[in-house]
Amino acid sequence: MEFAAEVFDQVQRLFDLNGFNDHQLHCVLRFAARPDAAVLKKAVIATLEAIPILGTRYVAGDRPRWESIEAVGLDRAFAKAGTEAEFEEFLPSRVDEGQGPQVRVCLLDTPSTFAVAIKLNHMICDAAGFKEYLYFLCRIYTGLTADSAFRPSAINGDRSVRGVLKRFGVGVKVKALLQRDKDNNWTGVERFPLDEDGKVRPFILTHKLARARVATLRDYCRANGATLNDAVLTAFYRCLFRRLRLRPGAELWIPIMVDMRRHLGEAERFTSLTNLSSMVGTQVAYLPDEGFAGALGRVKAIVDEKKVGGIGLNAFVKLDLAFRLLGDKRANQTLRTKLKNPLICMTNIGALDADRLALGEVRPHDAFMCGSVKYKPYFQLAMSSFAGEITLSVNEYGSDADRENILAFLAEIEAELTTSTRSSA
């Protein structure tokens, strides 16, 4: 079986080739009780059978495509780790897209610690699609515990961007193309300070905001008509203003991710694994005498303005035109030199549903999700939430000095959020 490589499949690969990121998605679920390894492996294999593009290898060239691998190769999708060190080594490592399958699951099984790590090739889908895959996997596991013959329905719908584009008229598309050009394909000027020396290796660093702190922050946001995303983005800006030592009045550009699935409707939420995320830029000036509340108001106004009209549509229109007019080969050649990536960006993956992440009767007590590991000098802050807690994460190919620097920066963001809510009380 073959599948044509869609536009964003190829763009995600270009992100790696251009040195932006390694196009992998990651999730960790931690449990108080032991999931059944045999059932979990069976569930993983069942997802490959139900979503056939996962059981493929990527073939580049003039006609980029996905080709099904032999059934024996599907076993590579599941692994076990006997130590936390093995588990931590598995998490940031890459799925081999040229070999397949495109998803890998690892069960940490020690006498006292139980966890599951899942990583999936970002060429196959974005974070919203990955989240749906996680729920699908857990539903299959639960079904198998009740009936060993359980088999899920196939997930093999349209993976193209056409489902989104057809929801907009020509006038809206032209307006998005002409008026929102700087929403994407823009690098910015400032870069996060990272070590220029030292041995580089991939790592995923996390910092958790406890439930009580998040509840206080949520109350603060409601009182100010803002969202948690607005608040974290504001704290990110303010901490970067200090880290980058910007001059007063200087502007910092931070793009945020946009899920274009909202144009498809809930009924079409999970019919396929695909990339339907776009990017929109935000730009905020540094005002050194301004407090958090003032900065939050400006950030909220910018984000609210971006939400009006065809937010995120510009990239979809441009890329669809490029691949339609030029074809795969020439579009890839052109984008290899023309594609620009933001030096600093942020993504909000949203909430993970604890009920939908249960493996049978075994419920996770902790979970987080994050995106690709960035190559220097690129830097991204990600946030996901679970059971009332927020996990901030940064993934980087960096040195030991970078690890310490980034962990300190994540702590600064929490301190910024804590100080802002405390001072308003």
N, C-alpha and C positions, 0 to 999 in steps of 0.2 A: 504494500500500500504506500502511496506517495501523497504528500501534501505540499502545495506550493507555499513558499516562504512569503508571508504577508509583509506589508510595508514596515510595520514596527518590529517584526522579527529581525529584519535586516538592519534597521536603525539601531536596535539594541546591540547587535553584533558590531556595528560600527563604533558604538561607544567604547567597546573593548579595544578594537583596532586603533582607535584614535587616542587611547590612553586615558579615558575618562573613568570607567569602572569595569568590573569583571562580570557584569550582568548576571548576578545570582540573587535569589531571594532566600531569606532565612527565617525560621521560626523555632522556638524552643518551648516545649510544654513540660512542666515538672509535676510529678505525682507523688502522693504519699503512699500509694500502694503500687504493686507491680502489674503493669499491663502484660497480657499473655503474648509472648514473642511469636509463637506460631500463628496465632490469630492475626497479629499485627502484620506479619509478613504476607499472609494470605490477603489481607485487606489492601496492602500496598500493590500487590500484583493485580488485584481486582480493579484498582483504579487505572492501571495501565491498559487493561483490557477494555474498560468502559470509555476511557479517553485515549483513543489510539495514537494521537500525536505524541503522547508522553513516551510511548514505546518505540521511539524513532531515533535516528542519528541525523545530524545536519550535514548536508552536502552543499558546499559553496560552489562558486563558479558562475558561468553565464546564466544558468537557470537554477537559482538557489531553491532548495527543497528539503523536505524531511522524508526520509525513507525508513520504513519499518525494519526493526532488527529481528533476529531470530529469537524464538520464544525462550531459549536457554539464557539469552542475555538479559532477560527481564529480572533475573535473580539479583543482578547487580544493584537493583533499586533498594535493597534492604541490607542493613548491616547491624552488628551489635558491638557495643563498647563495654569493656569490663572495668574501665577506670574513668574518672572524671577527666583526666588528661587526654585520653583517647577521644572522649566525647568532644572536648574543647578543640581538639585538633581537627576533628571531622567538620565542625560547624562552618568555619570560614573557607574551607577548601571548596574547589569548584566541581560542578558537574561537567563531565567531559561530553560536550555537545556533539563532537564528531564520532563518538562511540555509542552514546546512549546507555540506558534510558535517560530522560531529561529531568527526572526527579529522583532524589535519594533520601532515604529515611534511616535514621540510626537510633537504636534503643540503648539507652544507658541502663545497665542492669548490674547493680552492685548489691551487697547485703543490706544496705540502708538507703540507697539513693536510686530513684527511678525517674527517668526523663526521656523525652523523644525529641530529636532534632530533625527538622525537615528542611531540605533546600531544593530549589527548583530553578531551572534555567529561565531567566527573565525574558529571553527571546520568545518563550512560549506564552507568558502572560505577565501582567502587572500585579501590583500588590493586592488590588481588589479581587482579581482572579485567583491569586494564590490563597487568599482567605477562604474563598469558596471551595477551593481544592481541599483545604484543611478540614472544613466541615464535611465535605463529601467523604474523605478518608475516614473520619471518625464515625460517620453514619454507617459506612460499610462494616467497620469493625463491630459496632453495636449490633448490626443485623446478623453478622456471622456468629456472634455469641448466642443469639437466639435460634439461629438456623444455619447450620454449616453449609447448606446449599444456597444461601442467599446470594443473589447477584443484582447489582444496581442497573438502572437504566443507562443507556449509552449517552454520552455527552460529546457530541460531534457536530455542533452547529457552525454557523458562519464565523470565521475568525477575522474578517476584514474590517476596515474602518467605515465601510459603506453604510452599515446600519445606523451609524451616527450621522454621517454626512447627508443622508437622504432626508433627515428630519429638518434640514434647513433649506430655505429658498436661496436662489442665486444671489439676490440682493444682500442677504445676511452674510453669505460667504465672501462676496466681494468686499463688503465693509470690513469684515474680520481680516481679510488679506491685506487691505490697505491701511487700516487704522491701528492694528495691534501688532505691528511688525516686531517691536522690541519685547514682546511677551516671551519670546524664545530665541534660540540661536544667537545668544549674546553671552559674553564671558563675564562681564563686569571688570573691575579694575583691581579691587582689593582681594587679597588672599589670606587665608588663615595661616598664622606662623607655624610652620612645620620644620622639623629637623632636616638639614641638607646632607647630613652624614649618617652613619650608623647602619647596621644591618636591617634591611626591610623585610617584613613578613606581614601577612594579612591578619588583622584582629578585629573583633567585634566588642566594643566597649559599651557598657550599659550603666545607667544611673536611675534608680527607682524613686519616684515621688510617692510617699506613703498615702494610704487612703484618707486619713484625717487631713493631711495637707492639701490633697486634691479637692476634698469637700470644701475646705475654706476658700481655696482658689476659685472653685466653681461659684460659690456664693458671691465672691467679689466680682466675678465676671458678669453674673446676672444683674447685680446692682449697677453695673456700668454698661449694660446692654451689649456685652462682648461675649465671645466664645472662648473656650479653653485654648483653641488654636490661635486666636488673636493674642492671648496672654503669653503663650509660649513663644510665638514669633516676636512679640515685643521684647521679651526678656532676651531672646537670641540677639536681636538688634542691639540692645543696650550693652550686653556683655561684649559684643563684637566692637562696638564703638570704643570701648576701653582697651580691648586687646589690640586693636589695630591702630590705636592712638590717632584717630581721625581729627582733623582740624575742625573747629566749629563751622557749621554750615555745609560741611562735606556730605555728600549723599552716598549711601551704601545700597547696592542692588542685590536683592535676594529673591530668586524665583521660588514659587511653591507649586506643588503638584495638584492637578485637577482631575477628578474621575469623571470622564465623559459618559459613563453609563447612566447618569441621571436622565439623559435624553432618550433612553430606551424603555424605561418603565420597569416596574418590579417584576412583571410577568416574564420578562426576558433576562432576568438577573443572571442566571447561570445555565446557559445553553451551550457554552463553549469556553475554552481557555484561550484568552487573547489579550492583547495590549490595547487598552482604551483609555490610557492616561495621557494627559497633556500637561503643559507648563504655562504658568502666567507669572510675570515679573512684578515684584513690589519694590518700591524705591523710597527710602526714608532718609531725611537729613538729620545730622547729628546736632542736637541743641543741648549743650552741656548743662544749662541751668534748668532743664525740664525734668519733672518728676516722672515716675512710672505711669501715673494716670494720664498725664498729658500725652506721653508717647503711645500709650494704649489707644487713646482716642484717635490719634493720627493713623496708626496702623489699621484700626478697625475701619476708618473712613476709606482708606486705600483698598482694603480687601473687599469692602462692601461695593465700592465703585467697580472693581474688577468683576464682581459677580453679575453685574448688569450686562445684558446682551450676550454676545457669543464668546464668553470666557473659554479659553483653551482651544477655540475653533481654528485659530490661525495656523497652528502647526499641522493640524489634520488636513486643511485645505492645501497648504504648501507641499506637504509630502505626497499627498494623493496625486496632485498635479505632476510633481517631479517624476514619480514612478510610472504614471500613465503616459506622459509625453516622451520620456527618455528610455523607458524600459529598465529592467533590473540592473543590467550591467552598467549602463551609462549613469543611471541614478546613483549607484554605489560609488562609481568613480568620482562623480561630481561632489557627492556628500562627503567623501573621504577628505576633501580639501576645504569644503565650504561649511561643514558642520561644526558649530561652536558649542561649547558646554560651559555652564556657569561654574566659576571658581568656588562660590559658596552658595548652597541651596538648602532647602528644608522640605521635608515631606511628613504629612500626618497620615498614618495608616489607619487610624481610627480605633474603634473598640473591637476587641475579640470577645465573642460570646462564649462564656464559660459552659453553658448548657450544651452548645453545639460542638464543643471540643472534648466532651466526655467520651472515653473509650469504654463502652458498656457502662458498668457501675463505677468505673474508676474515673473520677473527675480531677482535672488539673487544679492545683492550688496556686500555680503561678504560670504566666505565659507572656511572651513578647514576640513581636515580629519586626523585621527590619529588611532593608533592601540591599543593594549591591555594595561591595567593598570598593571604595574610591582609590584611585591612584593619585599620588602627589602631582600637582599642588591642589587637587580638587578636594572639597570638604562638604559633607552633608550631615545635618542634624535630622534624625528621624524620631518620631514619637508614636507609640501605640499604647492602648490602655486595656486593662484587664481587671475585672472585679473591683473597680473603683480606684485602682492604682494606675499611674502613668510611668512607662519606661521610656526614658530618653536614651538614644543610642547613636553612636558614631562608628562607622566601619572604615578602616583605612589600611592601606599597605604602608606601614610606618615602622619606625624604630622604637626601642624601649623608651627613649626620651619623648617621642611623640605620644606613647601610651600615657605617660605621667602627665604630660601637658594637656591632653584631651580629657582625661579623667578629672583634672582640676577645673577645666573649663565647664564640664557638665555640672560639677558641684557649684560653680559660680552661677549657672542658670537657675538652679534650685534656690540659691541664696537670694538672687534677684527677685524671684517669684515670692519667696517667703517674706522678704522685707517689704515688698509692695503691699501685700495683703495685711501684714501686721500694722503698717503705718496708717492704713485706712480704717482700722478698727476703732 
